[in-house]
Amino acid sequence: MPYQPIYNLPISQAEAVEIALRQVNGTVVKVELDTENGRWVYEIGIREGFVYYEVIVDATTGQIIGIDYD
């Protein structure tokens, strides 16, 4: 099996969702692992009423990089 660095991330998908839900209360509708500016991030989509939020969590540190909403 080839080396896959995404399997060695310190922050799991479940932990990233918990971090995001501490900032935005709602229902998680999407979780994606992606790269942004050369680092691994989780993009977590949360719906709260009629508003859709996307919370970006650094997969290495657990820090919230940004919160966008529509």
C-alpha positions in Angstrom: 0.0 0.0 0.0 1.5 3.4 -0.9 2.2 6.0 1.7 -0.9 8.2 2.3 -0.1 11.2 4.6 -3.9 11.8 5.2 -4.0 8.7 7.3 -1.5 10.3 9.8 -3.4 13.5 10.5 -3.5 14.4 14.2 -7.1 15.7 14.0 -9.7 13.1 13.0 -12.8 13.9 11.0 -14.9 13.4 14.1 -12.7 15.8 16.1 -12.9 18.4 13.4 -16.7 18.1 13.4 -16.8 18.6 17.2 -14.6 21.7 16.8 -16.8 23.2 14.1 -20.0 22.5 16.1 -18.5 24.5 19.1 -18.5 27.5 16.8 -21.7 27.0 14.8 -24.8 25.2 16.2 -26.6 23.3 13.5 -26.8 20.1 11.5 -23.6 18.8 9.7 -24.5 18.2 6.1 -21.0 17.8 4.5 -17.4 16.9 5.6 -14.6 17.0 3.1 -10.8 16.6 3.5 -9.0 19.0 1.2 -5.9 21.1 0.9 -5.8 24.9 1.2 -2.6 26.9 0.8 -0.5 23.7 1.1 -2.1 22.4 4.3 -4.7 19.7 5.0 -8.1 21.1 6.1 -11.5 19.8 6.8 -14.3 21.7 5.1 -17.4 21.2 7.2 -20.8 22.2 6.0 -23.4 23.1 8.7 -27.0 24.1 8.1 -28.7 26.2 10.8 -32.2 27.2 9.7 -31.9 28.8 6.3 -28.2 29.6 6.7 -25.4 27.4 5.4 -22.0 27.7 7.0 -18.7 26.3 5.9 -16.2 25.9 8.7 -12.6 25.3 7.7 -10.6 23.4 10.3 -6.9 22.8 10.1 -6.4 19.0 10.1 -3.0 19.3 11.8 -3.7 21.8 14.6 -7.5 21.8 15.0 -7.5 25.5 14.6 -10.5 27.1 12.8 -9.1 28.9 9.7 -12.4 30.5 8.6 -16.2 30.4 8.7 -18.1 31.4 5.5 -21.9 31.6 5.3 -24.6 32.0 2.7 
